[in-house]
Amino acid sequence: MGNPYEMRDGFYVLPDTQAHHWCTTEFHAGRTTGERWVVWDKIAAVPQARWVGPAPIGPQIDATLDAAGETNTLPIFVAYAIPFRDAGGASSGGFRDVRSYQAWAKTFAQTVGVAPAVVILEPDTLIHMSGLNAEQRRNRLACLTFAVQAFKQHAPNSYVYLDGGDGRYNSPEALAPWLLQAGVADARGFAVNVSNYNTTSACEAFAGKLRDLLGLPDVGFVVDTSRNGNGPPPDSYIRANPNTWWGNPPGRKLGDRPEHVGGANGFDAKLWVKLPGESDGPYGVAPHSVSSQFLPRIAHGLYYGT
């Protein structure tokens, strides 16, 4: 297995995010506003992850793999298609059965092949295990362990990261057994803070405890820094919105830009996994939005921390 971070020069910038399309539309309409500049320069031009759902793999990732190879940059993918995705929440969906998911995961790995890549494997899958019944847990683990092995066999230059929780509300003690059962020993490690707001320092401390419990000295981790510049919302906001505080809370801010940290103490990279400006659903500052809808006011607010 090769280290993908050392095989490419920086991360690949997606040319077709919703932020990118919005900026292009505004430009062609002659609206060269300050809002457009913020979205273009501070978000659209920053490397972000390609989320890959339950559809044929080729059309979703071929162009990204080719362009990343031509620019000698490293693509970041999020596999997001597991059955009973998001435990039926705002981002529900995914395949209907284990066999379909496993066939998709194998094709995903085979399509990546020897190309260097980073793959975040099914965010939120392990933090929801306590809410699943016994059969759902077995099915989920069957999906994850199969996917880990598929990438290990067919995509030797990919680093795969399993769900490592948010870094605040999911205890290392609860997550470590699930990570071990999901095959973390045959993956690169785990991803922390995906689509969340916890500070990088808090995530590092959390990941350190989790690594100790796993007992795997070579395991690594990445932190989603896309929206953690101001940390999580105040406790007063969380208490006032106990079930939806995570959805577009006000006052959040863009975090550190993606970078390969180097692997010291297992910390591999800061990544923008969640695409800034895309809604978490009809909550917070975007009460009339739907999940994953891009709204320039969300993006603009993340730059200014409003």
Buried (B, 14 or more C-beta within 10 A) or exposed (E): EEBBBEBBEBBBBBEEBBBBEBBBEBEEEEEEEEBBEBBBEBBBBBBBBBBBBBEEBEEBBEBBBEBBBEBEBBBBBBBBBBBBBBBEEBBEBBBEEBEBBBEBBBBBBBBBEEBBBBBBBBBBBBBBBEEBEEEBBEBBBBBBBBBBBBBBEBBBBBBBBBBBBBBBEBEBEBBBEBBBBBBBBEBBBBBBBBBBBBBBEBBBEBBBBBBEBBEBEEBBBBBBBBBBBBBBBEEEBBEEBEEBBBBBBEBBBBBBBBBBBEBEEBBBBBBBBBBBBBBBBBBBBBEEBEBBBBBBBBBBBBBEEE
